[in-house]
């Protein structure tokens, strides 16, 4: 646990009692603060009480008197589309609003660091797609390299639940736009921006607000090294804003598809090969084509981001190459579930939007595509240019019929359920084809989250493979 600094003897309100909220409460107590806990959900309040916490109804009159700060969970809107009523009251009362990420950055360093030979470092990863894979890959490489490492944030533990730093340790954090948007302190040593595509636009009042939330990770604290994906104009703009010119190697530009040989430091992947260039010459190259845990161009971009981040920490290219080979990937993200008679089954349940589904469809040459769920604005119309590899689509969930109308000439079948979709795709698949779950939709019509949807796919596939 990271005891929170700066609030000893003070009252700190905590709104939202999920994983991060309860971890924040424990860390506040450890730092000598008095947390005032509340959640709109009776179930969450009951869980907090069962752990021994005392609740304080923050909606009552005078609840914010003598409160030093309000810490809110990332899922609770603080500005758009409208602020949560309790956050609105805090804003009106002038009570500072923060989150656990802000508390982490103000509390992580301790006096013990004066005795360390190597200062601990913090690597933060944000972007629209690939954050989790990139974060986990960075952690894996550092682990293979023998560096003490912890992973937290939007993946793994809450940030305040990790252990205090060891000598030379690296903490790798995955941060969503909800987290970067509100944190009052953001001071990573290395910050990574993977890419940007439309998502959470209601929460950020449009694409500009969404990009601004991501950009705060780089503008608020000024990382020593910034790893920036430049395959979209927003990444190009961000890299330009952070650098003093093309040879400024404090910014490491990355790409999947572009050759970036004119910059002070760049890492890019083309035709399955990762290349590192510094000051006009290539210094390293890795063949990614046989790396089972990183299939497709989108994962090659993740590989470039992770490679650049750990190179900024001094890890050697040969060691990184070996770590790539042993990386198993993450569940629900291009996860190889199994193979039967030349047919591979891939779980990419995390592909909840059109952009991530497009990347999954570009990763394989012949696809039996399972898609559908709670479709987002625009459905899958934007996927038309990427449907070439799709042999047939098997549509499930609430948006199955809407998706069918947007598939054009692509063969399809409305299956409704995962059980039927997996059975039909497996029955019709031919050697060399891939049965791919890449829903291009949220899961909430049939499942509580994308993980449960992916687990259902995995269970049904493994049932078939066991026969």
GUMARRO-100030 format. One record per residue (C-alpha): residue number from 1; x, y, z. Coordinates in Angstrom, 2 decimals. Each point is the difference from the previous one (the first is absolute). Layout:
BEGIN
num/x/y/z
NUM/X/Y/Z
...
//
This chain:
BEGIN
num/x/y/z
1/0.00/0.00/0.00
2/1.08/3.60/-0.72
3/-0.96/2.17/3.01
4/-1.46/3.29/-1.24
5/2.05/3.09/0.88
6/-1.18/3.51/0.68
7/-3.29/-0.67/1.78
8/1.05/-1.15/3.49
9/-2.68/1.09/2.45
10/-2.31/1.18/-2.79
11/-3.38/-1.20/-1.21
12/0.02/-1.31/-3.56
13/-3.24/-0.95/-1.74
14/0.05/-3.11/-2.21
15/-2.76/-0.43/-2.60
16/-0.32/-3.43/-1.60
17/0.83/-3.14/1.94
18/1.17/-2.41/-2.65
19/3.54/-1.35/-0.20
20/1.71/3.38/-0.22
21/-2.27/1.66/2.55
22/0.59/-2.56/2.74
23/3.74/-0.06/-0.73
24/0.00/3.79/0.30
25/-1.77/-0.19/3.36
26/2.59/-2.44/1.37
27/2.88/2.13/-1.27
28/-1.49/3.16/1.49
29/-0.29/-1.67/3.41
30/3.59/-1.22/-0.30
31/1.05/3.60/-0.62
32/-1.85/1.33/3.03
33/-3.06/1.45/-1.76
34/-3.65/-0.58/0.89
35/-1.89/-1.26/-3.09
36/-3.70/0.83/-0.37
37/-1.34/-2.76/-2.23
38/-3.08/-0.03/-2.21
39/-1.42/-1.78/-3.04
40/-3.40/0.34/-1.66
41/-0.24/-3.79/-0.20
42/-1.40/-1.77/3.10
43/1.97/-3.12/-0.97
44/3.28/1.90/-0.05
45/-0.79/1.66/3.31
46/-0.76/-3.38/1.55
47/3.31/-1.38/-1.26
48/1.88/2.92/1.58
49/-1.82/-0.44/3.30
50/0.80/-3.72/-0.04
51/3.67/0.96/-0.17
52/-0.43/2.14/3.11
53/-0.26/3.46/-1.56
54/-2.41/2.64/1.31
55/-2.10/1.74/-2.65
56/-0.76/3.72/-0.26
57/-2.94/1.16/-2.12
58/1.64/2.66/-2.15
59/-3.39/1.16/-1.28
60/-1.10/1.40/3.37
61/0.24/3.70/0.76
62/3.42/1.10/1.18
63/1.68/-3.26/-1.03
64/2.92/1.87/-1.61
65/0.75/2.28/2.93
66/3.63/-0.36/1.15
67/0.67/-2.50/-2.80
68/3.51/0.41/-1.42
69/-0.59/-1.85/-3.26
70/-2.46/-2.20/-1.89
71/1.45/-3.14/-1.60
72/-2.26/-1.47/-2.67
73/0.10/-3.29/-1.87
74/0.76/0.18/-3.75
75/-3.42/-1.22/-1.14
76/-1.83/2.95/1.58
77/-0.45/3.02/-2.34
78/1.55/3.18/1.35
79/-0.72/2.35/-2.93
80/-1.68/-1.54/-3.05
81/-2.68/-0.91/-0.91
82/-0.94/1.52/3.39
83/1.89/-0.13/3.31
84/-1.17/-2.47/2.60
85/-2.14/2.03/2.46
86/2.43/-0.57/2.89
87/2.98/1.04/-2.11
88/-1.97/3.07/-1.09
89/-0.51/0.89/3.69
90/3.73/-0.38/0.65
91/0.79/2.27/-2.95
92/-2.44/2.61/1.23
93/1.50/-0.18/3.50
94/3.55/0.33/-1.34
95/1.03/-3.41/1.33
96/2.87/-1.37/-2.14
97/-0.99/-3.05/-2.05
98/2.63/-2.65/-0.75
99/0.32/-3.73/-0.60
100/2.23/-2.85/1.16
101/2.49/0.67/-2.82
102/0.60/3.51/1.30
103/0.42/-1.35/3.54
104/2.48/-2.61/-1.24
105/2.29/2.51/-1.67
106/0.09/2.26/3.05
107/0.64/-2.95/2.35
108/2.21/-2.54/-1.83
109/3.43/1.46/0.80
110/1.23/-0.47/3.58
111/3.03/0.88/2.12
112/1.22/-3.60/-0.51
113/0.91/0.92/-3.56
114/2.96/2.00/1.32
115/1.72/-3.32/0.69
116/-0.74/-1.59/-3.39
117/2.75/-0.47/-2.57
118/-2.51/0.25/-2.86
119/-3.07/2.20/0.25
120/-3.37/-1.70/-0.62
121/-1.67/0.96/-3.27
122/-3.62/0.28/-1.10
123/-1.09/-0.86/-3.55
124/-3.55/1.02/-0.99
125/-1.86/-1.26/-3.06
126/-3.07/1.67/-1.49
127/-1.78/0.06/-3.37
128/-3.18/-1.42/-1.54
129/1.07/-3.53/-0.89
130/2.85/-2.26/1.06
131/0.53/1.51/3.46
132/-0.41/-3.27/1.91
133/2.16/-2.07/-2.34
134/2.71/2.67/-0.06
135/-0.05/0.33/3.79
136/0.15/-3.76/0.55
137/2.76/-0.36/-2.60
138/2.12/2.69/1.67
139/-0.45/-1.77/3.32
140/0.92/-3.36/-1.58
141/3.18/1.36/-1.60
142/1.14/1.60/3.26
143/-0.73/-3.22/1.88
144/2.04/-2.01/-2.49
145/2.78/2.59/0.34
146/0.06/-0.56/3.76
147/-1.24/3.47/0.91
148/-2.40/0.20/2.96
149/-3.33/1.05/-1.50
150/-3.62/0.53/1.00
151/-3.00/0.57/-2.29
152/-3.13/1.89/0.98
153/-2.59/2.59/-1.00
154/-2.63/-0.99/-2.52
155/1.50/-3.50/-0.02
156/0.87/-2.16/2.98
157/-0.02/1.73/3.39
158/-1.20/3.45/0.91
159/2.94/2.39/0.13
160/-0.17/0.52/3.76
161/-0.08/-3.76/0.64
162/3.52/-0.65/-1.30
163/2.95/-0.41/2.35
164/2.44/2.85/0.76
165/2.82/0.13/-2.52
166/3.18/-2.04/0.21
167/3.42/1.18/-1.12
168/-0.07/0.28/-3.80
169/-3.63/-1.06/-0.34
170/-2.24/1.01/-2.91
171/-3.74/0.51/0.41
172/-1.96/-0.36/-3.25
173/-3.44/1.64/-0.03
174/-2.75/-0.30/-2.59
175/-2.04/3.21/0.13
176/-3.35/0.64/-1.66
177/-1.23/3.42/-1.08
178/-2.30/-0.01/3.02
179/3.06/-0.25/2.23
180/2.28/2.49/-1.77
181/-2.80/2.55/-0.38
182/-0.38/0.67/3.73
183/3.29/-0.83/1.73
184/1.48/3.10/1.62
185/3.53/-1.46/-0.13
186/1.44/-1.85/-3.02
187/3.79/-0.37/0.03
188/1.08/-3.18/-1.81
189/3.62/-0.60/-0.94
190/-1.02/-1.59/-3.30
191/-3.42/0.64/-1.57
192/-1.43/-1.99/-2.93
193/-2.75/1.09/-2.41
194/-1.02/-2.96/-2.18
195/-2.62/1.43/-2.35
196/-3.31/1.85/-0.11
197/-3.40/-1.00/-1.38
198/-3.53/1.12/0.94
199/-1.11/-1.39/3.38
200/-1.66/1.32/3.17
201/-0.98/3.13/-1.93
202/-3.05/0.75/2.16
203/2.22/-0.03/3.10
204/2.43/2.50/-1.56
205/-2.48/2.09/-2.02
206/1.55/-1.04/-3.31
207/3.28/-1.00/-1.58
208/1.81/3.16/1.06
209/-0.80/-0.56/3.66
210/0.98/-3.66/-0.29
211/3.41/0.88/-1.46
212/0.46/2.76/2.59
213/-0.54/-2.55/2.79
214/2.72/-2.25/-1.44
215/2.32/2.94/-0.63
216/0.00/0.95/3.69
217/2.31/-2.95/0.75
218/2.70/1.74/-2.03
219/-0.75/3.67/0.63
220/-0.55/0.00/3.78
221/3.19/-1.63/1.22
222/2.40/-0.05/-2.92
223/1.37/-3.57/-0.21
224/3.73/-0.50/-0.57
225/-0.87/-2.08/-3.06
226/-3.21/0.03/-2.04
227/-0.84/-2.94/-2.27
228/-2.55/1.22/-2.54
229/-1.93/-1.95/-2.62
230/-0.11/2.21/-3.09
231/-2.36/-1.97/-2.25
232/-2.75/2.57/0.68
233/0.19/3.76/-0.29
234/-0.56/0.41/3.74
235/3.15/-2.01/0.74
236/1.95/2.02/-2.57
237/-1.21/3.20/1.64
238/0.87/-1.25/3.49
239/3.51/-1.04/-1.06
240/0.47/3.39/-1.63
241/-1.14/1.83/3.13
242/2.37/-1.95/2.24
243/3.16/0.21/-2.12
244/2.33/2.86/-0.86
245/0.55/-1.39/-3.49
246/0.23/-3.30/-1.92
247/3.32/-0.93/1.63
248/-1.26/0.46/3.57
249/0.34/-3.54/1.37
250/-2.05/0.71/3.11
251/-2.92/-0.95/-2.27
252/0.06/-3.52/-1.46
253/-2.41/-0.21/-2.93
254/-1.54/-3.41/-0.74
255/-2.04/-1.34/-2.90
256/-1.44/-3.14/-1.51
257/0.38/0.52/-3.73
258/2.00/3.22/-0.35
259/3.75/0.18/-0.45
260/1.29/2.52/2.55
261/3.70/0.42/-0.80
262/0.26/3.79/0.15
263/-0.33/0.49/3.75
264/2.38/-0.02/2.95
265/-1.62/-3.16/1.37
266/-2.73/-2.15/-1.52
267/-1.33/-3.56/0.04
268/-2.23/-1.33/-2.76
269/-1.29/-3.26/-1.44
270/-0.37/-0.71/-3.71
271/-0.78/-3.34/-1.65
272/0.43/-1.80/3.31
273/3.40/1.45/0.93
274/0.57/2.42/2.89
275/2.79/2.51/-0.52
276/1.61/2.45/2.41
277/1.62/3.08/-1.55
278/2.12/2.60/1.78
279/1.45/3.11/-1.60
280/-0.43/-1.22/-3.57
281/1.15/-3.61/0.32
282/-1.55/-3.30/0.92
283/1.31/-1.39/3.28
284/-2.20/-3.10/0.49
285/-2.54/-2.20/-1.77
286/-2.37/-2.78/1.15
287/-2.02/-2.41/-2.14
288/-3.52/0.05/1.49
289/-1.60/-2.38/-2.48
290/0.49/-3.08/2.14
291/-0.94/1.58/3.34
292/-3.16/-1.93/0.87
293/-1.12/2.34/2.78
294/0.08/3.09/-2.25
295/-1.87/-0.77/-3.24
296/-0.97/2.71/-2.49
297/0.97/3.59/-0.72
298/-1.80/1.36/3.06
299/2.06/-2.24/2.29
300/3.12/1.00/-1.90
301/-0.81/3.58/0.99
302/-0.33/-1.18/3.61
303/3.38/-1.70/-0.34
304/1.54/3.25/-1.26
305/-1.45/1.95/2.94
306/1.23/-2.50/2.58
307/3.41/-0.30/-1.68
308/0.46/3.78/0.02
309/-1.07/0.31/3.64
310/2.44/-2.64/1.28
311/2.80/1.26/-2.24
312/-0.51/3.36/1.75
313/0.65/-1.93/3.23
314/3.23/-1.50/-1.37
315/-1.12/-3.54/-0.90
316/2.05/-1.57/-2.83
317/-1.64/-0.90/-3.36
318/1.04/-3.69/0.14
319/-1.60/-0.41/3.40
320/-3.19/1.68/-1.26
321/-0.10/-2.35/-2.99
322/0.15/-3.03/2.25
323/-2.74/1.41/2.23
324/-2.25/0.55/-3.03
325/0.27/-3.70/-0.82
326/-1.09/-1.06/3.49
327/-2.90/2.48/0.25
328/-3.26/-1.97/0.11
329/-2.31/2.96/-0.65
330/-2.97/1.04/2.08
331/-3.39/-1.68/0.35
332/-2.62/1.47/-2.35
333/2.59/1.83/-2.12
334/0.99/-2.04/-3.08
335/0.12/-3.01/2.36
336/0.66/-3.33/-1.71
337/-2.47/-2.35/1.66
338/0.88/-3.12/-1.98
339/0.27/-1.65/-3.40
340/-1.75/-2.93/-1.67
341/0.67/-1.44/-3.46
342/1.76/3.15/-1.16
343/-2.64/2.40/1.37
344/1.08/2.47/2.69
345/-2.43/1.49/2.54
346/0.82/3.57/1.11
347/-1.67/1.88/2.85
348/0.11/3.78/-0.47
349/-3.03/0.85/2.15
350/1.73/3.27/0.97
351/-0.65/1.23/-3.56
352/-3.01/1.98/1.18
353/0.15/2.77/-2.60
354/0.37/0.25/-3.76
355/3.64/1.05/0.04
356/1.19/-2.92/2.15
357/-2.13/-2.45/-2.03
358/1.55/1.35/-3.20
359/3.46/-0.71/1.35
360/-1.03/-3.55/0.91
361/-1.45/-0.59/-3.48
362/3.25/1.15/-1.58
363/2.04/-2.50/2.00
364/-1.15/-3.19/-1.78
365/-0.49/-0.95/-3.67
366/-3.18/-2.14/0.20
367/-2.49/0.61/2.79
368/-3.23/-1.49/1.32
369/-1.04/3.12/1.90
370/-2.18/-0.02/3.12
371/-1.29/3.54/0.60
372/-2.81/1.84/1.71
373/-1.26/1.08/3.38
374/-1.08/3.47/1.05
375/1.02/1.95/-3.07
376/1.41/3.53/0.22
377/-0.92/3.06/-2.06
378/0.40/-0.72/-3.69
379/0.02/-3.76/0.46
380/2.63/-1.71/-2.15
381/-0.37/2.06/-3.17
382/3.58/1.25/0.37
383/1.26/-3.60/-0.20
384/-0.94/-0.39/-3.68
385/3.60/0.56/-1.24
386/1.24/-2.74/2.35
387/-2.46/-2.81/-0.82
388/2.12/-1.55/-2.76
389/1.42/-2.80/2.19
390/-3.45/-0.90/1.38
391/-1.19/-3.28/-1.46
392/-3.24/0.24/1.98
393/-1.35/1.94/2.98
394/-1.96/-1.59/2.85
395/-2.01/2.70/1.78
396/-1.09/-0.02/3.63
397/-1.78/2.19/2.48
398/-2.16/3.10/-0.09
399/1.56/1.50/-3.14
400/0.15/-3.17/-2.10
401/-2.63/1.10/-2.51
402/1.30/3.56/-0.20
403/3.50/-1.33/-0.68
404/-1.38/-2.32/-2.69
405/-1.37/3.00/-1.90
406/3.49/1.58/-0.04
407/1.95/-3.01/-1.29
408/-0.74/0.54/-3.68
409/0.93/-3.10/-2.02
410/1.84/-1.69/2.86
411/-1.65/-3.37/0.77
412/-1.56/-0.05/3.43
413/-2.27/-1.89/2.34
414/-2.01/1.32/2.94
415/0.80/-2.35/2.87
416/-1.24/2.08/2.99
417/2.04/-1.92/2.60
418/3.70/-0.75/0.50
419/-0.79/-3.71/0.25
420/-1.50/-0.13/-3.48
421/2.57/2.34/-1.54
422/2.95/-2.08/1.19
423/-1.67/-3.25/-1.07
424/-0.86/1.28/-3.49
425/3.39/1.65/-0.59
426/1.88/-3.11/1.14
427/-2.23/-2.22/-2.16
428/0.65/2.03/-3.16
429/3.65/1.02/0.52
430/2.63/-1.40/-2.36
431/3.71/-0.66/0.63
432/1.98/3.24/-0.01
433/-2.95/2.08/1.22
434/-0.43/1.76/3.35
435/-3.15/0.08/2.10
436/0.28/3.50/1.47
437/-2.08/1.59/2.73
438/0.40/3.76/-0.58
439/-3.44/1.37/0.90
440/0.34/3.69/-1.00
441/-2.60/0.63/2.71
442/-0.45/0.25/3.73
443/-0.98/-3.12/1.92
444/-2.72/1.34/2.27
445/-2.97/-1.49/-1.87
446/1.01/-3.58/0.89
447/2.98/0.25/2.38
448/1.04/2.23/2.91
449/3.33/0.81/-1.70
450/2.26/-0.96/-2.89
451/1.91/-2.44/2.22
452/-3.09/-2.12/0.62
453/-0.78/0.04/-3.72
454/3.52/-1.17/-0.80
455/-0.16/-2.68/2.68
456/-3.23/-1.32/-1.55
457/1.72/-0.21/-3.39
458/3.03/-1.75/1.51
459/-2.14/-2.50/1.90
460/-2.00/-0.93/-3.10
461/3.09/-0.30/-2.19
462/1.78/-2.19/2.51
463/-3.12/-2.14/0.23
464/0.19/-0.55/-3.76
465/3.73/-0.70/0.08
466/-0.46/-2.59/2.73
467/-2.39/-2.08/-2.09
//
